[in-house]
Amino acid sequence: MDNESAYYNDPEFKRALRTYERMLESGRQTYMDADVLADIAEFYLSRNKEVEADRCVDFALKLHPNDTLLLILKARRFLDKGDVQAATAIENSINDKEDYEVQLFHAELLLYNFEFEEADKYLETKFPRVESQGDVEDVEDIVGLFLDYEQPQRALNWLQRIEGKSNGYTFFFLKALAYLHLERYEECITTVNQCLDVNPYYVRGWGVLADAQYSLQKYEKAIESCDYALVISPYDEVALRFKAKSLYELHDYAGAHAVYEV
């Protein structure tokens, strides 16, 4: 199980989510911490419940109008909808420009505007050294950001900074994902297997493995990887898609159709 899934299954988070949803049902406003509400909004986004996420962020900002994390979350929602002007306006309204989330979002704005070199240089100035586990996690966030904006070589360059300093599954997953984007499929398979050695329940790792295997026309292997993913998460979209595609390539049209009916 990945860290995000583990957190969302934590009893304390589930209680907070129930409190928030019962508040909405009753119409009676309840005070909740900003961090908790941000987590609930992120939870909704992870489930593709964008309307619920936006409503949660708006409610949270009524309680905590100057909270940096919530403001950045609101700015990201504007960016997701293509409203760069509104996103930039929120960033400019935040006083603490040295806040980690603000710096990361500023880089994201540059990437959104195809200013890839400028984003890289900006992040270099803000994160020049890796000296602690926190720095390692910051670099992993930066790598994820570059991958989101289809910059796999820049992602690999940043991963070199933490080579040997991180043996967690996230490091191996990000490296494998970069190789996948670069169509370096054999290296992707080797690396994502290292990820799954550390955390065999990481469903996204199985999805990347299936993707690489499918790209190499190893359809039986891809189906096997998808089946592992589907044991962990029965409705995982990536696993269902690559299982169906692999079955189709093997001319098992009935099997492919059955997968699409799930």
C-alpha positions in Angstrom: 0.0 0.0 0.0 1.3 3.5 -0.9 1.6 6.3 1.7 -1.4 8.2 0.3 -3.7 5.1 0.5 -2.5 4.3 4.0 -3.2 7.8 5.1 -6.7 7.9 3.6 -7.4 4.5 5.4 -6.2 5.9 8.7 -9.0 6.0 11.3 -8.2 9.6 12.2 -8.6 10.7 8.6 -11.8 8.7 8.2 -13.3 10.4 11.3 -12.3 13.9 9.9 -13.9 13.0 6.6 -17.1 11.8 8.3 -17.2 15.0 10.4 -16.9 17.2 7.3 -19.5 15.3 5.3 -22.0 15.2 8.2 -21.5 19.0 8.6 -22.5 19.4 4.9 -25.5 17.2 5.4 -26.7 19.1 8.5 -25.9 22.6 7.2 -24.3 23.5 10.5 -20.8 24.9 10.1 -18.1 23.2 12.2 -14.6 24.5 12.8 -11.9 22.3 11.3 -8.1 22.7 11.0 -6.8 24.0 7.7 -4.4 21.0 7.2 -7.3 18.6 7.7 -9.5 20.3 5.2 -6.7 20.4 2.7 -6.2 16.7 3.1 -10.0 16.1 2.5 -9.8 18.2 -0.6 -6.8 16.2 -1.9 -8.7 13.0 -1.1 -11.6 14.1 -3.2 -9.2 15.0 -6.1 -7.6 11.6 -5.8 -11.1 10.1 -6.4 -11.8 12.5 -9.3 -14.5 14.3 -7.3 -13.6 17.8 -8.4 -16.8 19.5 -7.4 -16.5 18.2 -3.9 -12.9 19.2 -3.8 -13.6 22.7 -4.9 -16.4 23.1 -2.4 -14.1 21.8 0.4 -11.4 24.3 -0.5 -13.9 27.2 -0.7 -15.2 26.3 2.7 -11.7 25.9 4.2 -10.7 29.4 2.9 -13.8 30.9 4.7 -12.4 29.6 7.9 -8.7 30.2 7.1 -8.5 32.9 4.5 -4.7 33.5 4.8 -3.6 29.9 5.0 -0.8 29.4 2.5 -1.4 25.7 1.8 -5.1 26.3 1.1 -4.3 29.3 -1.1 -1.9 27.2 -3.2 -4.5 24.4 -3.4 -7.0 27.0 -4.7 -4.4 28.3 -7.2 -3.7 24.8 -8.5 -7.4 24.3 -9.0 -7.5 27.4 -11.2 -4.5 26.1 -13.1 -6.1 22.8 -13.6 -9.0 24.7 -15.3 -6.6 26.7 -17.4 -7.1 30.0 -15.6 -3.5 31.1 -15.3 -4.4 34.7 -14.5 -6.4 33.7 -11.4 -3.8 31.2 -10.3 -1.0 33.8 -10.7 -3.1 36.4 -8.8 -3.4 34.0 -5.8 0.4 33.3 -5.9 1.1 37.1 -5.9 -1.2 37.6 -2.9 0.8 35.3 -0.7 3.4 37.2 1.3 5.7 34.3 2.2 7.5 33.7 -1.1 10.0 31.3 0.7 7.3 28.9 1.6 8.0 25.5 0.1 4.6 25.1 -1.5 4.7 28.6 -2.9 8.1 27.9 -4.5 6.9 24.6 -6.0 3.8 26.3 -7.4 5.9 29.1 -8.9 7.9 26.5 -10.8 4.7 24.8 -11.9 3.4 28.1 -13.3 6.7 28.4 -15.3 6.3 24.8 -16.6 2.6 25.4 -17.5 3.8 28.3 -19.7 6.4 26.0 -21.4 9.3 27.9 -19.6 11.1 24.6 -18.9 14.6 26.0 -18.6 13.5 28.9 -16.4 11.7 26.5 -14.1 14.8 24.3 -13.9 17.0 27.3 -13.1 14.6 28.6 -10.5 14.4 25.3 -8.7 18.2 25.1 -8.8 18.4 28.3 -6.8 15.7 27.3 -4.3 16.9 23.7 -3.7 20.7 23.8 -4.3 21.7 21.0 -1.9 20.5 17.6 -0.6 21.5 17.4 3.1 18.5 15.7 4.8 15.7 13.3 4.3 13.4 16.3 3.9 15.6 17.5 1.0 15.3 14.1 -0.6 11.5 14.3 -0.4 11.6 17.8 -1.8 13.6 16.5 -4.8 11.1 13.7 -5.3 8.3 16.3 -5.5 10.3 18.3 -8.1 10.9 15.2 -10.1 7.2 14.4 -10.0 6.4 17.9 -11.2 8.8 17.6 -14.2 7.2 14.3 -15.1 3.7 15.8 -14.9 4.9 18.3 -17.5 6.5 15.6 -19.7 10.1 16.6 -18.9 11.6 13.1 -18.2 15.2 14.0 -18.9 15.1 16.9 -16.4 13.4 14.5 -14.0 16.3 12.0 -14.3 18.8 14.9 -13.9 17.2 15.8 -10.6 17.0 12.1 -9.5 20.8 11.9 -9.8 21.0 14.3 -6.9 19.5 11.7 -4.6 21.0 8.6 -6.1 22.3 6.5 -3.2 20.5 8.8 -0.7 17.1 7.3 -1.2 16.2 3.6 -1.4 12.5 4.1 -1.0 10.0 2.8 -3.5 9.1 6.4 -4.5 12.6 7.0 -5.9 12.6 3.8 -8.0 9.0 4.5 -9.2 9.9 8.0 -10.4 13.0 6.8 -12.1 11.1 4.0 -13.8 8.4 6.5 -14.9 11.0 8.7 -16.4 12.5 5.8 -18.3 8.9 4.9 -19.5 8.4 8.5 -20.9 11.8 8.2 -22.6 10.8 4.8 -24.1 13.7 3.1 -22.4 11.5 0.2 -21.6 14.0 -2.4 -20.4 15.5 0.1 -18.0 12.0 0.9 -16.9 11.2 -2.7 -16.1 14.4 -3.3 -14.2 13.8 -0.1 -12.1 10.1 -0.6 -11.4 10.8 -4.1 -10.2 13.1 -2.5 -7.6 10.2 -0.3 -6.6 8.0 -3.4 -6.3 10.6 -5.2 -4.3 10.4 -2.5 -1.7 6.6 -2.1 -1.9 4.8 -4.9 -3.7 1.4 -3.3 -3.0 2.1 -0.1 -4.9 -0.5 -0.3 -7.6 1.0 2.5 -9.7 4.2 0.5 -9.9 2.4 -2.5 -11.4 0.7 -0.2 -13.9 4.1 1.2 -15.1 5.4 -2.3 -15.3 2.4 -3.4 -17.4 2.8 -0.3 -19.7 6.5 -1.1 -20.4 5.8 -4.8 -21.0 2.9 -3.9 -23.4 5.2 -1.5 -25.2 7.7 -4.4 -25.7 4.9 -6.6 -26.9 5.2 -8.8 -23.9 1.4 -9.1 -23.6 1.2 -12.2 -21.3 3.6 -10.5 -18.9 1.6 -7.3 -19.1 -1.6 -9.2 -18.2 0.1 -10.8 -15.3 1.2 -7.4 -14.0 -2.3 -6.1 -14.4 -3.7 -9.0 -12.5 -1.4 -8.2 -9.6 -2.6 -4.6 -9.7 -6.2 -5.6 -9.8 -5.9 -7.7 -6.7 -4.7 -4.6 -4.9 -7.2 -2.2 -6.6 -10.0 -4.0 -8.5 -11.0 -0.9 -10.5 -7.6 0.5 -11.3 -8.0 2.3 -14.6 -4.5 1.7 -15.8 -4.5 -2.0 -15.1 -7.9 -2.5 -16.7 -6.8 -0.6 -19.8 -3.6 -2.5 -20.3 -5.1 -5.8 -19.6 -7.8 -5.2 -22.2 -5.3 -3.9 -24.7 -3.0 -6.9 -24.1 -5.9 -9.4 -24.5 -6.9 -7.7 -27.7 -3.3 -8.0 -29.1 -3.5 -11.7 -28.3 -6.8 -11.9 -30.2 -8.8 -12.7 -27.1 -11.5 -10.2 -28.1 -14.1 -11.7 -25.7 -11.7 -11.4 -22.8 -10.9 -7.8 -23.8 -14.6 -6.9 -24.0 -15.2 -8.5 -20.6 -12.5 -6.3 -19.0 -14.1 -3.2 -20.5 -17.4 -4.2 -18.9 -15.9 -4.1 -15.4 
